[in-house]
Amino acid sequence: MLFRLPSEEELTDHKLNEFIAKHDAECAFRFKYLKDAYETDYQIFHQKPKPDYKPDNRIAVNFAKYMVDTFNGFFIGNPIKISVDDASDHIKNYVEFLDQYNDQDDNNAELSKICCIYGKGYEMYYVDELGNIGITYLTPFDAFMIYDDSVLCRERYFVRLYMDSNNVLHGSVSDETKVRWFTQKGKLIWEEEEKIHGFDGIPASEYVENKERTSIFEPAMSMIDAYNKAISEKANDVDYFADAYMKVLGAKLDEGDLEHIRDNRIINLGEDAEDVIVDFLQKPDGDATQENLIDRLEKLIFHICMVANISDENFGTSSGIAMKYKLQGMSNLAKTKERKFTSGMNRRYKLIFSNPVSGMKEDDWVKLHYHFTPNIPSNVLEESQIAGNLDGIVSQETQLGVLSVVDNVQNEMDKIEKEQEKAKVDPVMTQMFGGAGDGQSGVLEKPGNRGKEA
C-alpha cells in the first residue's frame, strides 16, 4: 500500500490520523500475518480443537523462514563492496568510516531480510550526539513513507511510530527540512520543539523487494498452510493406526477378559472358537494419496517462490553448470533485488553527502559503485585462472573483482601498489615478484607464463 498526498496539499492532523489508521490496518492484517509465518505461528495452531478421543497433532514446516534465510544469505551473505571513482582517498576513507561506525554490513543484511519478509523496509538517517551521521533500519511496523501523487512518486513525509510502556502512541514526522514529534491521545499533541535535520530531502529511504512490494514467500502462503494441514493429518493417521480398536466377533468377553488381553497382549478364547473373528478395526489407508500431495506441495512451494531447495539430497551432487541452472531462478530474483537495493543505496549516500556534517560535496555520491557477490561455493583455482587470462585485456580492478577472496578491490590494489614500491628497493622482494621492480605487473599472470623467457 502506497500513501499518497498531492504536492499542493499540506499534511494536516486529520490526514495524518487517516494515514496512521490505514497503516495500523495493514500491520494488523498483512504484516502480522507475514511476521507470524516467519516466526512459525501458522493457521494450523489456531484451528478449532478436535474431540479428545481423536488424535490432534499440529505440525508446521517453516518454509517461510527457510526461504527468507536461504535467499538472504545468497543475496547478501557476502558484504556489498563499494568502489570509488576518485584519485584521492577522501571519499573512500569517509565511506569506510561511515559504514564501520554504523555496522553497515549488518544493517544491510537486516534490511534485506526485512524486505524479504514484508516486501519493503525503511532506512533512517540522523546526526547523533557525537556529531556523526547515524544510519538505522526500521520494519514496516515502525514507519511509513508518504509520497506525492505525481508519476515520479516523490517522497514528501516520513512518519516513524512507537508505543511506550503505557501503550500510548508516539511518533515523529520528517519533511525536507525539519523533524517534529507528536503524541496521540485521542488527538495529536505536538511538541513545541522542532529540529532541523540538515539533509537535503526526507532523511529516510524505502527499500523494496520488488515493484509490487510482496514478500518472497507471500505467493505460496496458501500452499504452506495446505502443507501444514496435510502433514498434521498424516501424523494423526499414524497415531490412529498405533491405537487402532480391536474387534472380537462371535464371543462375549467380560471386563476381566478385556483387562487381561490389554495387559498381557494374549488372546485365548477356548477350543470351540472356530467362528470367532479377532482382528483390528482399521479405516481405509490413504498413505499414497497423502504422500503424493505432500511431495507436490513441497515442489510447488519452492517452484513458485523461485528459491532453490539447497537441502535437497540431489542438489549437492550436481555438476557446475547443472547447479547454475538450479540457481537460475534465485539468481533472477537476486538481480531484481540488486537493482532495487542499488537505488536505495544511491539515495542513502546522496542524502548523507548533502549534510554538511559529512564534509563531502553533494555530487560525490555519483562516484560510488556497489558490487554484489552471490554467496555460493567458489572455485578459487578456476577464478584465479580466469583472472590470469584477463591480464592485458581488462583493468586490474576488473581482474581482482573476479576473485571471491578479495573483499575490497580498492584496498587490494593499494596493497599491490605498496608491495611493488617496496620491491623496487628490496632485492629479495624483487626476486619474489619476478621483476615487478622493473615496471612489470607481476600480479596476476597467466598460467604457465612464469619461466617462459628463461
C-alpha positions in Angstrom: 0.0 0.0 0.0 1.3 3.4 -1.0 0.4 6.5 1.0 -0.2 9.5 -1.4 -0.7 13.2 -0.7 -0.9 15.7 -3.5 2.1 18.0 -3.7 -0.1 21.1 -3.2 -1.8 19.7 0.0 -0.3 20.0 3.4 -0.2 17.2 6.0 -2.9 18.2 8.5 -3.7 16.4 11.7 -6.8 14.9 10.2 -4.9 13.5 7.2 -2.1 12.2 9.4 -4.6 10.3 11.6 -6.1 8.8 8.5 -2.7 7.6 7.3 -1.9 6.1 10.7 -5.3 4.3 10.7 -4.5 2.8 7.3 -1.0 1.8 8.4 -2.4 0.1 11.5 -4.9 -1.9 9.4 -2.1 -3.0 7.0 0.1 -4.0 10.0 -2.8 -6.0 11.7 -4.0 -7.9 8.6 -0.9 -8.3 6.4 2.4 -7.6 8.1 1.4 -9.5 11.2 0.4 -12.5 9.0 3.8 -12.4 7.3 5.7 -11.9 10.6 3.8 -14.9 12.2 4.7 -17.1 9.3 8.4 -16.3 9.6 8.2 -17.0 13.3 6.4 -20.3 12.9 3.0 -19.2 14.0 0.8 -20.7 11.3 -3.0 -21.1 11.0 -2.7 -24.8 11.9 -2.1 -23.8 15.5 -5.2 -21.7 15.7 -7.8 -24.2 14.3 -10.6 -25.5 16.5 -9.5 -28.4 18.7 -10.8 -31.9 17.8 -12.6 -34.1 20.3 -10.5 -35.7 23.0 -10.8 -39.2 21.5 -9.3 -38.1 18.2 -5.6 -37.5 17.5 -4.9 -33.8 17.1 -1.4 -33.2 16.0 -0.4 -29.7 15.0 2.8 -29.7 12.8 4.1 -26.7 10.9 7.1 -26.8 8.5 8.5 -23.3 8.4 9.1 -22.8 4.7 8.9 -19.1 5.1 11.9 -18.8 7.4 13.9 -21.3 5.3 13.3 -19.4 2.1 14.0 -15.9 3.7 17.2 -17.1 5.3 18.4 -19.0 2.3 17.7 -16.2 -0.2 19.0 -13.5 2.1 22.2 -15.5 2.6 22.6 -16.0 -1.1 21.9 -12.3 -1.9 23.9 -10.5 0.8 25.8 -13.2 2.7 28.9 -11.6 1.1 29.0 -8.0 2.2 28.4 -5.4 -0.5 31.7 -4.0 -1.9 31.9 -0.3 -2.7 34.4 1.2 -5.1 35.1 4.9 -5.7 35.9 6.8 -8.9 38.3 9.2 -7.3 42.0 9.6 -7.4 42.2 10.8 -3.8 41.3 8.7 -0.7 39.0 11.3 0.8 35.6 9.8 -0.3 36.8 6.2 0.2 38.0 6.9 3.7 34.8 8.6 4.7 32.6 5.8 3.3 34.7 3.2 5.1 34.4 5.2 8.4 30.6 5.7 7.9 30.0 2.0 7.3 32.1 0.8 10.2 30.7 3.5 12.5 27.2 2.2 11.8 28.0 -1.5 11.4 26.6 -1.1 7.9 27.3 -4.7 6.8 24.9 -6.0 9.5 22.4 -3.2 8.8 22.4 -4.1 5.1 21.8 -7.8 5.9 19.0 -7.0 8.4 17.3 -4.5 6.0 17.5 -7.1 3.2 15.8 -9.7 5.5 13.1 -7.2 6.4 12.4 -6.7 2.7 12.3 -10.5 2.2 9.7 -10.9 4.9 7.4 -7.8 4.3 8.2 -6.8 0.8 9.7 -3.5 2.0 11.7 -1.8 4.7 13.0 1.6 5.7 16.3 3.2 6.5 16.5 6.4 8.6 19.4 8.9 8.8 20.2 11.3 11.6 23.1 13.2 13.3 23.9 11.6 16.7 25.1 13.2 19.9 28.8 12.9 18.8 28.1 14.9 15.6 28.4 11.8 13.3 25.8 10.6 10.8 23.9 7.6 12.0 22.0 5.0 9.9 19.4 2.6 11.3 16.8 0.3 9.7 13.1 0.1 10.5 10.4 -2.5 9.8 7.0 -1.6 8.2 5.5 -1.9 11.7 7.6 1.1 12.8 7.3 3.6 10.0 5.8 4.5 6.6 6.6 7.0 3.8 4.1 9.5 2.3 4.6 10.3 -1.4 3.1 12.8 -3.7 0.6 11.8 -6.4 2.9 12.6 -9.4 4.2 9.9 -11.8 7.7 10.3 -10.2 6.3 9.4 -6.7 8.5 11.8 -4.8 8.9 11.5 -1.0 7.1 14.1 1.0 7.0 12.9 4.6 8.5 10.1 6.7 6.5 9.0 9.7 8.1 6.9 12.5 5.8 5.4 15.2 6.4 3.6 18.5 4.3 2.6 21.6 5.5 3.5 25.1 5.1 1.2 28.2 1.6 2.7 28.8 0.5 1.7 25.3 0.4 5.4 24.2 1.4 6.1 20.6 4.3 8.4 19.9 5.9 9.4 16.6 7.8 11.8 14.5 7.2 13.4 11.1 10.1 14.4 8.9 9.8 16.7 5.9 12.5 18.1 3.7 13.9 20.4 6.3 12.8 19.5 9.9 11.6 16.9 12.3 8.5 17.3 14.5 7.3 15.0 17.4 3.8 14.1 18.5 1.8 12.0 20.9 -1.6 10.5 20.1 -4.1 10.8 23.0 -7.4 10.9 21.3 -6.0 13.7 19.2 -2.5 14.6 18.1 -0.5 16.6 20.6 2.6 18.2 19.0 5.8 19.1 20.9 6.8 22.7 20.6 10.4 21.8 19.7 11.3 21.3 16.1 14.7 20.2 14.8 16.4 21.0 11.5 17.9 17.6 10.3 20.4 19.1 7.9 19.7 16.7 5.0 18.7 17.9 1.5 15.5 15.8 1.4 13.4 13.5 3.5 16.0 11.8 5.9 14.9 8.3 5.1 14.7 5.7 2.3 12.3 3.0 1.4 13.9 -0.3 0.2 11.6 -2.7 -1.7 11.9 -6.4 -2.6 10.2 -5.8 -5.9 8.0 -3.2 -7.6 4.9 -4.9 -6.1 6.4 -4.8 -2.6 5.5 -8.5 -2.0 7.2 -10.8 0.4 9.4 -13.6 -1.0 7.1 -16.3 0.4 3.8 -14.5 0.2 2.7 -16.1 -3.2 3.0 -19.5 -1.6 1.3 -18.9 1.7 -1.9 -20.8 0.8 0.3 -23.8 -0.2 2.3 -23.6 3.0 -0.9 -23.7 5.0 -2.2 -26.7 3.0 1.2 -28.5 3.5 1.0 -28.0 7.3 -2.6 -29.3 7.3 -1.7 -32.4 5.2 1.4 -33.3 7.3 -0.6 -32.8 10.5 -3.3 -35.2 9.3 -0.6 -37.6 8.3 0.7 -37.6 11.9 -2.9 -38.1 13.1 -3.3 -41.2 10.9 -0.1 -42.6 12.4 -1.5 -42.2 15.9 -4.8 -43.7 14.7 -3.2 -46.8 13.4 -1.0 -47.2 16.5 -4.1 -47.1 18.7 -6.5 -49.0 16.4 -9.5 -50.7 18.0 -9.5 -54.5 18.3 -12.7 -56.2 17.4 -13.8 -59.6 18.7 -16.8 -61.1 16.8 -18.6 -64.3 17.9 -17.5 -64.3 21.6 -18.7 -62.3 24.6 -15.8 -61.0 26.8 -16.3 -59.8 30.3 -14.4 -56.9 31.9 -11.7 -59.2 33.3 -11.0 -60.8 30.0 -10.7 -57.3 28.3 -8.2 -56.2 31.0 -6.2 -59.4 30.7 -6.0 -59.0 26.9 -4.9 -55.4 27.2 -2.3 -56.0 29.9 -0.8 -59.3 28.7 -1.4 -59.0 25.0 -2.6 -62.6 24.9 -5.9 -63.9 23.4 -7.2 -67.4 24.3 -10.9 -67.9 23.5 -11.1 -71.7 24.0 -11.4 -74.8 21.8 -14.8 -74.0 20.2 -13.8 -70.6 18.8 -13.9 -71.5 15.1 -16.4 -68.8 14.3 -14.8 -66.2 16.4 -13.1 -63.3 14.5 -10.3 -61.4 16.2 -8.6 -58.5 14.3 -8.1 -54.8 14.4 -10.6 -52.2 13.1 -8.9 -50.0 10.5 -10.1 -47.3 8.2 -9.0 -47.2 4.5 -5.3 -46.4 4.1 -4.7 -43.1 2.2 -1.0 -43.1 2.6 -0.1 -43.0 -1.1 -2.5 -40.1 -1.7 -1.2 -38.1 1.3 2.5 -38.7 0.2 1.7 -37.5 -3.3 0.0 -34.4 -2.0 2.9 -33.6 0.4 5.5 -34.1 -2.3 3.6 -32.0 -4.9 3.0 -29.1 -2.4 6.7 -29.1 -1.4 7.9 -28.8 -5.0 5.3 -26.2 -5.9 6.3 -24.0 -2.9 9.9 -23.8 -3.9 8.9 -23.5 -7.6 6.5 -20.6 -7.1 8.8 -18.7 -4.7 11.8 -19.4 -7.1 14.1 -20.2 -4.1 16.3 -23.3 -4.5 15.9 -26.1 -2.1 19.6 -26.5 -1.3 18.9 -29.1 1.3 17.7 -31.5 -1.4 19.9 -34.6 -1.4 20.4 -34.3 -5.2 21.4 -30.7 -5.1 25.0 -31.1 -3.9 25.8 -33.9 -6.4 25.0 -31.7 -9.4 27.7 -30.6 -11.8 28.8 -26.9 -12.0 26.6 -26.0 -15.0 23.6 -28.0 -13.6 23.9 -26.2 -10.3 23.9 -22.9 -12.1 20.6 -23.9 -13.8 19.1 -24.9 -10.5 20.1 -21.5 -9.0 18.9 -19.6 -12.1 15.5 -18.6 -10.6 17.1 -17.4 -7.4 19.7 -15.5 -9.4 17.0 -13.7 -11.3 15.3 -12.7 -8.0 18.7 -11.5 -6.7 19.3 -9.4 -9.8 15.9 -7.7 -9.4 16.6 -7.0 -5.8 20.1 -5.8 -6.5 18.7 -3.1 -8.7 16.2 -2.0 -6.1 18.9 -2.1 -3.4 21.3 -0.1 -5.5 18.6 2.6 -5.9 18.1 2.7 -2.1 21.9 3.0 -1.5 22.2 5.8 -4.1 19.6 7.7 -2.1 21.4 6.9 1.1 24.7 8.4 0.1 23.1 11.2 -1.8 21.3 12.3 1.4 24.3 11.8 3.7 26.7 13.7 1.4 24.2 16.5 1.3 24.6 17.1 5.1 27.4 19.5 5.9 28.4 17.2 8.8 29.7 14.7 6.3 32.2 17.1 4.8 31.5 15.7 1.3 30.5 17.5 -1.9 26.8 17.0 -2.7 27.5 15.2 -6.0 30.3 12.9 -4.7 27.8 10.1 -4.3 27.8 9.5 -8.1 31.4 8.3 -7.8 30.3 5.3 -5.7 29.7 1.9 -7.3 28.2 -1.1 -5.5 29.3 -4.7 -6.2 27.0 -7.6 -5.1 28.6 -11.1 -4.9 26.2 -14.1 -4.6 27.1 -16.3 -1.7 27.7 -19.6 -3.5 30.5 -22.1 -3.2 33.5 -20.7 -5.1 36.2 -22.5 -7.1 39.2 -20.2 -6.2 41.5 -22.1 -8.6 39.1 -21.5 -11.5 38.7 -17.9 -10.5 42.4 -17.3 -10.4 42.8 -18.9 -13.9 40.1 -16.6 -15.3 41.7 -13.6 -13.6 45.1 -14.5 -15.1 43.6 -14.9 -18.6 42.2 -11.4 -18.3 45.7 -9.9 -17.9 46.2 -7.3 -20.5 42.6 -7.4 -21.7 40.8 -5.6 -18.8 41.8 -3.3 -16.0 43.5 -4.6 -12.8 40.3 -3.6 -10.9 38.2 -5.9 -13.1 40.7 -8.7 -12.7 40.6 -8.5 -8.9 36.8 -8.2 -9.0 36.7 -11.8 -10.3 38.3 -13.2 -7.2 35.9 -14.0 -4.4 38.8 -14.0 -1.9 39.2 -10.2 -2.4 36.7 -8.4 -0.2 37.7 -4.9 -1.1 39.2 -4.4 -4.6 40.4 -0.9 -3.9 42.3 -1.9 -0.8 43.8 -4.9 -2.6 45.0 -2.6 -5.4 46.6 -0.3 -2.8 48.4 -3.2 -1.2 49.7 -4.4 -4.5 51.0 -0.9 -5.3 52.8 -0.7 -1.9 54.3 -4.1 -2.5 55.6 -3.0 -5.9 57.1 0.1 -4.4 58.8 -2.0 -1.8 60.0 -4.4 -4.4 61.9 -1.6 -6.2 64.2 -1.1 -3.3 64.2 -4.6 -1.8 66.2 -7.1 -3.8 64.6 -10.1 -2.0 61.1 -8.8 -2.9 62.3 -8.1 -6.4 63.3 -11.7 -6.8 60.0 -13.0 -5.3 57.9 -10.8 -7.6 59.8 -11.9 -10.7 60.8 -8.4 -11.9 58.0 -6.3 -10.6 60.5 -3.7 -9.7 61.3 -3.2 -13.4 57.8 -1.9 -14.1 56.2 -5.3 -14.9 52.9 -6.0 -13.2 53.8 -9.4 -11.8 50.4 -9.6 -10.1 48.0 -11.8 -12.0 50.0 -13.8 -14.5 48.5 -16.2 -17.0 49.1 -19.9 -16.1 52.4 -21.1 -17.4 53.8 -17.6 -18.2 56.4 -17.9 -15.4 59.8 -19.0 -16.6 58.9 -19.0 -20.3 61.6 -16.5 -21.2 64.1 -18.4 -19.1 
